[in-house]
């Protein structure tokens, strides 16, 4: 699976959009970009995933660049409850689940 | 609420104890996973079960023994653990392992402390 790099930490003001970047310059054509988040001491929560088109759901939007070498997760109106570690994962077609490789992620702090 | 439950949520045990962690998924999924998350470290995949068969064991010490009696239940049996085994143990499930679009759903975890 392609390695991803994310900033260690970010701050965002409550009510503003949080834009979390992810670089995956070695991503291959069949690898999807997944985002999960983990609120302190809880299990990771699935947010969204995409291949090459931008995606939106009730939680967030995912913007993938045309060359697919980077992406941005957008939380449109961040709340204090969005404070968490956000993981960007590039995942391809592999065997039986071992290809979700979680890195250190980005620690997002939403400030009042 | 993700449809994956884990019990107990917290466990303290001595190095000579035997205990078990339980995971149950209510999503109709075929695959279940155990992950370990030590303090300040990323999640590490431990075991994978697909249709009750173990398909992955990531060099986990034998003091951790998984059991998957059916597709909805997964256990992790613990014996003679070491203090460095203290961690958050997470269970996950998914419907179509091996597909790039397969999404894993995680339980809340069991916080294990080994004294």
HADDOCK unambig.tbl for C-alpha pairs under 7 A between the chains (distance, minus, plus):
assign (segid A and resid 31 and name CA) (segid B and resid 100 and name CA) 6.87 0.50 0.50
assign (segid A and resid 32 and name CA) (segid B and resid 100 and name CA) 6.62 0.50 0.50
assign (segid A and resid 42 and name CA) (segid B and resid 108 and name CA) 5.05 0.50 0.50
assign (segid A and resid 42 and name CA) (segid B and resid 109 and name CA) 6.38 0.50 0.50
assign (segid A and resid 43 and name CA) (segid B and resid 90 and name CA) 6.52 0.50 0.50
assign (segid A and resid 43 and name CA) (segid B and resid 106 and name CA) 5.49 0.50 0.50
assign (segid A and resid 43 and name CA) (segid B and resid 107 and name CA) 5.54 0.50 0.50
assign (segid A and resid 43 and name CA) (segid B and resid 108 and name CA) 4.51 0.50 0.50
assign (segid A and resid 43 and name CA) (segid B and resid 109 and name CA) 5.80 0.50 0.50
assign (segid A and resid 44 and name CA) (segid B and resid 106 and name CA) 5.97 0.50 0.50
assign (segid A and resid 45 and name CA) (segid B and resid 105 and name CA) 7.00 0.50 0.50
assign (segid A and resid 45 and name CA) (segid B and resid 106 and name CA) 6.73 0.50 0.50
assign (segid A and resid 46 and name CA) (segid B and resid 105 and name CA) 6.77 0.50 0.50
assign (segid A and resid 91 and name CA) (segid B and resid 100 and name CA) 6.28 0.50 0.50
assign (segid A and resid 92 and name CA) (segid B and resid 100 and name CA) 5.04 0.50 0.50
assign (segid A and resid 93 and name CA) (segid B and resid 98 and name CA) 5.97 0.50 0.50
assign (segid A and resid 93 and name CA) (segid B and resid 99 and name CA) 5.43 0.50 0.50
assign (segid A and resid 93 and name CA) (segid B and resid 100 and name CA) 4.51 0.50 0.50
assign (segid A and resid 94 and name CA) (segid B and resid 98 and name CA) 5.25 0.50 0.50
assign (segid A and resid 95 and name CA) (segid B and resid 97 and name CA) 7.00 0.50 0.50
assign (segid A and resid 95 and name CA) (segid B and resid 98 and name CA) 4.59 0.50 0.50
assign (segid A and resid 96 and name CA) (segid B and resid 55 and name CA) 6.94 0.50 0.50
assign (segid A and resid 96 and name CA) (segid B and resid 97 and name CA) 4.64 0.50 0.50
assign (segid A and resid 96 and name CA) (segid B and resid 98 and name CA) 4.65 0.50 0.50
assign (segid A and resid 97 and name CA) (segid B and resid 97 and name CA) 5.51 0.50 0.50
assign (segid A and resid 97 and name CA) (segid B and resid 98 and name CA) 6.22 0.50 0.50
assign (segid A and resid 98 and name CA) (segid B and resid 45 and name CA) 6.84 0.50 0.50
assign (segid A and resid 102 and name CA) (segid B and resid 42 and name CA) 5.88 0.50 0.50
assign (segid A and resid 102 and name CA) (segid B and resid 43 and name CA) 5.81 0.50 0.50
assign (segid A and resid 103 and name CA) (segid B and resid 42 and name CA) 5.58 0.50 0.50
assign (segid A and resid 104 and name CA) (segid B and resid 42 and name CA) 5.47 0.50 0.50
